[in-house]
């Protein structure tokens, strides 16, 4: 049947395109290796240059601090339900932070995830807040990165227990800093400057997040790692390798990008699951800066607020917040909904299909709260998604069933038309019109499934809620591939499975990928094999190609695909049965084998060598 063959060819092309897309996502072209060498311990972030119109100086506001100065400075303890660490009084920097509720591996005794590290340790990563000099104010009159603050009150930072630090310049300016933290990951730094001198002081508040060297990255194609910012509702992301390529800004003495915001925004660095972000007072103008100091290999994100003048006898106050923690959907959403950090939910990398990934994860999160098991929640989500597209899927399967009913009439048309292809095409289109059949409807379920598949792929890889989320049995982490392997007969033999990411791991797949291949194969056997030998080969290999291709994917995604295949199989079986075409699965399996045998038999004479000719000796 010509049209049936065309339909099958379209399906084969779509499936092949899916395979290619998945391949390039899972095995993206290698990028040039980046230099991850950590700079010398004496390297230190320089404070922002004054770029506001009222500023007249470009001197740095902080002096370099050595690792020894940072290490020897007194420290304040941070202790919250989710965070532990210390604050160095050298610069009052938040530079030592670990996440209590997250471990580096599945082993409950493994170290806590460490987010921030001070200068002198591997991959220094920290936040500094302070004041930069404006016109007529000397940098030496302001606290800098090596200034040792004095504790005025509080000996430990905890929710509801802020600490207060002070420093006086000896010329009439007294600086007071109150640092508080909530139950989750948000620090609030409130700075005030009191002028007891005889001359006015001009200065402006800033915040800096600095990373020394390129951090260790997951380098997952669908995960953004680098700078992320929002300025008046506009979200922008820049990868580390692109930060280095920013245009040189002479005033910054670095590759930099400056963006002005009128009233709302935030900026920081995002990793796979963790993030730091500076949040200025909303409703006021400020400047967001992204830059790379090549001489020290330091990546910086900064917030600079307008210049302020503190008159003699007056006092000014400024507040800036620091988010430093895990990208938990509920936590980030709560900060966004409260108005504290507008648009903060977009700091999670939802991707191109954000209009699908956001609601899909919201439903998955709700199901997990109700069910309590993320694997079962994925299965329940699959049923929910299949229910949403059921009307369209039903029409597609009905159309496919009616196409099979028309097969005798189409064969008769083909005999009558003979070699006249145009006539055959006209009469077939008229037949479709008369019988109200859409020959392309069979492709719709696959076309619908592609964006849903990639949206869930994004959700599983990006959201921290899937990290280390167990299912049952051997499946301890739904964000990681199935750890079982044919190599040791799924744990029955006394040796370990191949390491994830190796060739052996891709070859000796686990239980879930095998189940995936079987469900795809059974779904395929609902219909007879296509008559065209090439299409037969494509469809015959497709389940097993997918089985190995998805073998290295997150097990949560494979659970979804297995569930989706099973539901689709049942749907299609029942719909075909309701139209009097009960699928003959075993018959289709036998006919496929027979077709392959016949194809080999037909090809054998053409491929056989020509038998030698016997010489009789006669001329």
N, C-alpha and C positions, 0 to 999 in steps of 0.2 A: 504494500500500500504506500504510494508515493508520499501522501501528506503525513501519514504516520511516521514514515522515515524522516521527513523534514522535522517533525516535532521532536523525535528522538535525537536528531542531530543538534537541534537548539539546546535541548536539555544537556546533552553531552558537552557542548561548548560552554554552557553556563557553569557546569560542574568543573570543567577543566580550568576555567577562569578563577573559580573559587580556590582550587588547588594551588594555582600560581600565586594568587594573592596571599594565601596562608603561608606559602613557602617563603615569599619575600618578607613577610612580617616576622616569621620565626627565624629565618636565616638572612637578615638584611646584609647588603654589601658591606664588607669591613671598612671602617673608617681609619684614617691615619692615626697611629697611636699618639696620645697626648703625653706631654711631659708631666709626670706626677711628682717630681722631686719637691720635697718640702724645703722652703727657703731657710736661710740661717736663722737661728733662734732670736737674733737681735732685730730681725725685721719686724716692723710695727706699723700699724695703720696710721696714716697721716690724716689729720682732720680735714673736713671739707674746706675748699677755698670759698671765700665770701663772694657770692655771685648775685646777691640781691642788689637792686639799683642803689640802695642807700649805703651799701658797704663800699669802703674805699681801700681795703687791704686784701691781699691774697695770701698772707702769711698763714701757715698751718696753726691750728689752735691747740694741737696736742704735740708734746715732745715724744720722741722715741723712748720706749721702755724696754730694757733687756729682759730676757727670760728669768734671770736671777732676781731682778727687782720685783717681777710679778710673783715669782715663787716665794720670796721672802716676805712679801707684804702680808699683813694680817688678813684673815678671811672670816666672812660671815656664813653661817650654815643655812642652807635652804632645805626645808623639810615639809613637804605637802603630801597628800594622799597619792599624787601621781609623779612628783618630782623629788629628786635629791641632788645636792650639789653644794657649791659655795660661790660667794661673791668676793672678788679680790678688792681690797680697799685701795689698791694701786689703780687709780682711774675709776674706782667704783664700777668695775666692769663685771658683767654677768658672763662668766667664761668657763664655768664648770657645771655641767648639767647632765643628769642621767634620768631616764624614764623608768620609774619603778614598775609599771605594769607591763613592760615589754622586755622580752629576753632576746638575745642575739640568735639563739637556735631553739629547737623544740625541747631541748633538755632544760627542765625547770631549774637546774643548778647553774646554767650558763650565765654569763655576766649580763647585767642590765644594758639595754641599748644606751650608748653614750651619745648625746647630741652635741654638746659644746665642750671645747677643750682649750686650756690656756696656752699662751705663747710658751714655747719650750717643749711642748709635747707634740706628738704626731698629729698632723693636720689641725693646727690651731684654728679655732672657730669661736667667735665671741661677739658680744654686743657692747657698744660704748654709747653713752649719752652725755651731753654737756652743752657748753656755750662756746661759740666762736666769736672772735673780735670783729666789731664793726669799726666805722671811721672814728679815729681818735682814741681807740682803746688798744692797749698793748696785749699781745698774746700772753705775756708773762703774768699779767694781772688776772688771768682766768685759770681755773683748774684744767689740767691736761691728763694725758694717758698715764703719767707716772706720779701724779699728785696723790699723796696718801691722805685719804679722808679719815675723819674722826667719827667714831660711833657716838651719837648723841642719845639714842634710846634704842632698845631692842638688842637682843643678843642672838636671835635666830629668826629667820624669815619664814613665816607660815601663814596660812589663810587666817585673816582677822588679826594678825600680829605683824604689822609693818615695822620696818626699821628706818631710822632717821640718821643720816650722815651730814656732817657739816665741814666746811673749810672756809677760812678767812684769808684774804690776800694781804692783810696788814695795811691796806690803803683805804679802808672804809667799806670794801665790798665783802659781804658775808653770803656764802652759798650754802643752801640747805637742800638736801635731797631726801625725799621719802620714797621708799620702795615697798610696794605691796604685791601680793600674788593671790590669785583665786584658787579654787579647788582643782582647777584643771591646768591650763598652760599659759595663762595670761598674766604678765607682769605689768604693773603700772608704776611709772617713774614720774614723780611730781617734783620739779625743780623750782626753786625760788631764789631770787637775788635781792638782798636788801642793801641799800646804799646809805651808809652812815658817813660818807665822805663829803667833800665840798664841791666835787665836780661830777657832772653827769657821765654815765658810762653807756656806751652803745655796743650791743652784742646781739647775737641771735642763736636760738636753740637748734640743736641738731641731734640726730641719732645715726649710728653707723653699725652695720653688721659686716664683719670681715671674715673671709675664709682665706687662709694661707695655702696656696697651691691648689691643684685640682683635686677635689674629694674623690674617694673611691665610689664609683658609680655602678649601678646595675646594667646600664646600657641596654635597656629593653626598648625596643622600637616604639612601643605605644606609650611609654612613660616619659613625661617631660621632667628633666633634671636641670636646674639652672635658676635664673632670675624669673620671678613672677611678680607682677604688679597690677594694681588697678588705680586708674586716675579718672575721677569723675565718671565712674561706671564703665570705662573702657579697659578691658583686660588685655594684657600683653605678656608674652613669654619669650625669653631669650636663653638659648642654650649656652653653656660655658664656652664652647668653642666659638660661638658667635659674639660673646662679650669681648673676647680678645680682638675680634675684627672690627669693633666699633671705631669710629673716626676719632683721631687724636684731638683733644680739646686743650689748647694751650693753657688756659686758666686752671685746668685740672691737672696738667702735666701727666696725662694718662689718656688711654682710650676710654671714652665716656659718652654717656647719653643722658641729657637732662630733660625732664618732662615736668611741666607745670600743671598743678591741679588747683581748681578754684575752691573746692569745698570738701571733697571726699576722696579717700583712697588709702592705699597701703602698699608696701613693697618689701620683698625679702627673697630668700632662697628656698627652693623646694627640692627635696629629695624624693625617692620613691614613696616612702611612707611618712617622712618627717618634714618639718618646715619651721623656718624662723621668719618673722615678718614684723616690720616696724609700722606702727599705726599712730599717726599724729592726731591732734585734736581735730575732730571733724567739724565742718562748717567754717573753717578758716583756710586761706590759701597756703600752699606749701610747694616745695620742689622735690621731685623724686630723682635720684641719681643712681645710675648703674655705671660701674667702671672697673677697669683692670689696671692695677699698677704693675707694669711689666718689670721694673727694676727689682721688685720684691716678690713678684708673682702673687699678688693679693687681689682677690675679687671682693668688691664692696658694693653694697646697696646702702643708700643714705636717704634720710629725710632732712630737709632744711626748711625752717620756718622763717617768716619775715623778721627783719631787724627790729629790735625794740630798744628803747632808751629808758634807763632807770635814773630818774632825777635824784638829787640829794634829798635824803629823808624818805624816799619812795621805795616801793618793793614791787617786783614783777614776778609772775608765776607762769610756768608752762608745764604741760603734761604730755607725755608720749608713752605709748604702750608697746610691749614686746610680746608677741606670740612665739613660744618656743616649745614645740611638742609634736605629738602625733596628729596626723590628718584624719581625726575621727569625724565621721560625717555628722553625728548628732552634736558633738561639741562645736564644730565649726558652724553648723547651721544655727545653733543657739546664739553664738556671737553675732551672726548675720541678722537673725530675726529680731534681736534685741536692739539693733541699730548701732551697737558699739563698733562694729566693723562692717560697713555696707559692702555687699557683693562678695563677702568672704567665702561663701559656698563655692564660688568659681575658682578658688585656689586649688581645689581638687581637679585634676586634669580629666575632664569629662570627654574630651575629644570632639571630633567633627559631628558625631551623632549625639551631641549633648541633649537634644530634644528627646532622645530615647534612653540614653544612659542614666540621666537624672531620675526620671520616673521609674525605670527598671530597678535602680538601686533602692529607691524609696520603698517600693513594694517588697523587695528582697529584705530590707532592713526590718520592715514591719512583720513580715513572715517569720524572720529569725527571732524577733522578740516574742512572737506567739508560740512558735514551735520549739525553739531552743537548740536546734541543730542546723548548722548552715547547709549541710548536704541535703537534708530533707527540705529545707527552705528553697534550695535551687530546684528540686523536683517539683515542689508546689508552685514555684514561679513558672516553671515550664508549662504546667497544666493551665495556669492563669493566662499565659501568653497564647497558648493554643486555643483557649476558649475565646479570646478576643478576635482571633483571625478565623474562627470556625466558619462564619458565614461565607467568607471568601474562599476558604479552603473547600467547603462543601460544594460551592458552585464549580470549582476547578475539578474536583473529583467526579462530579456528575457529568461535566463536559467530557472528561476522559472516558467515562463509562459509555456515554452516548456515541463517542467516536468509535468505540469498539462495536456498538450496535450497527453503525453505518458501514462497517467493513465490507459486507457482501455487496451493497449497492456501489461502493467505491471500486470494488474489483470489477463490477459489471461496467462501470463508466470507463475504467481503464481498458477493458477489452474493446469497447465500442470506439474509443478514441484512437486506439492503435498508436501510431508514432506521432500523432498530432498533439504535441505538448500543450499548445495554447488552448486548444479545444478542451483538453482534459482539465486544464486549470480553470477555465470558465465554468465548466459543468460542475466541478467540485465546489467552487465558491458558491454557485447557485444552490447546490445540495446543502451546504452548510447554512445558507440563508434560509432555505425552506424548512430545514429541521431545527433552526435556531441553535446551532452548535458553534462554539468558538474554538478553533483548532489550537490557538495559542494559550488557552486557559490552563493547560497542564503545566505550563512554566511558572504560573503565578505563585504556588506555594514555595518554590525554590527562591524566586526573586524576593518574596517577603522575608524568607528565612535569613537571607544574607545580612541585611542591616541589623536584624535582631541578634544574630550570631556574633557579629563583630561588636555590637554594643555590650553584650554580656561578656565577651572576651575582654573588652576594655574594663568593665566593672570588676571582673575577677582579678585582673592584673594590677589595677590601680588602687582600689580601695583597701584600706588597712584592715577592715572587718573580715576579709577573707584570709589575711595572713595568719598562719598557724591555726586556722579553723579546722577542727577535726570532723570526720564523718563517722564511719564505723570501722572497726577492725584495724587493718593496716593503714588506712587512709587517715593520717594524722594532720595533714596540711593540704587543704583544698586549693591553695594557691600554688602548689608545687605539683610536678608530674607524679603519676602513680609509681610508688617506690617498688612495687612487686615486679618480678622479672622471670621470663622463661629461662634465663641463664642458670638460676638455681631452683627451677621448678616451683616458683612462688614461695620460696623459703623452706622447701622440703629438703633440699640438699645443703650440706654444711659449709657453704661459702657465700660471700656477700654478692649482692647484685652489682652490676656495673655502675660506676659513678654517673650521676646525671650530667648531661651535656656531652658525653662521649659517644663515639660511633657505636660501641657495643650496647649502650643504653638505648639507642634508637632502634637497633636491630632486635634485641631481646626485650620486647615490650612486655607490659604488665597486663593484669586482668582487665582493667577498664578499656584499654584500646582494643583488646580482643573482642570484648562484648560490643564495642562500637562497630567493629567490622562485621560481626554476625548480624546485628540489627539492621545495618545498611544492606547487607546481602539479602536478608529475608524481605525487607521492604521492596527490594528490586524484583524479587520473585513473585510479587503479586501480579505482574504482567509478563506475558510471553516475551522471550528475547526478540529484539528487532531482527528483521530479515537480512539487513545489510551486514556482511561479515566484519567490516571495520567497526561499526557501531557495537556489534556483539563483543568485540575485544575490549573496546573502551568501557562498556558497562560491566564486563566481567572483571576487569581489573580495578574499577573505581572503589569498591568497598575496601579492598586490601591496601590500596594506595592511601586512602584516608586513614586506615587503621595505623599505619606506620607514621604518616604525617602528623597525626594528632597524638601519637604516643608520647611525645615530649611536651605536650601542652599541659596546662594546669588541670589537675584531676577534677576540679569543680566544673570546668568547661566540658570535659568529657562526660561527666555525669549528666549535664544538661543535654548534650547531644544524644546520648543513649536514651534518655527519657523522651526526648523529642521524636526520635526514630520510632520508639515503641508506640507512642500515642498516634503518630502518623500512620503506622502500620494498621492499628486497630481501626482508626477512622476510615482509611481507604478500603479496608476489608469490608466493613459494615456498609459503606455507601455502595460499593460494587455489588454486594449481596442484595441490597435493597432494590437494585435495578435489574435483578434477575441474572447477574453475571457473577456468580460465586467464584472467587479466585481459586484456581487449581494450582496451588503452590507446588505440590510434588510433581504434578504434570509439567509445570513450567521448568522445574529443575531437570526433569528427565529430557524434555525437549531441547533444553540448552545443551545438555551433554551430547544428545544425538546430532544437533546442528554442528557442534564442534567436530565430532567424528566425521560427519559428511564433508565438512569443509576441508579437513585434512585429506580425506580420500580423494576429493576432487583435485586437490593441489598436488598429490603424490605423483601422477603420471608426468605432469609438467616439470617436476623437479627431479625425476629419476634420470640417471645417466642413460644415454643412447646405447642399446645393446650392441656389442661388436658384430660386424658383418663377417660371416664365414666365407673363406675363399675356397672355391671349388677347383681351381687350377685350369678352368676352361676360359678361353678368350671369347 
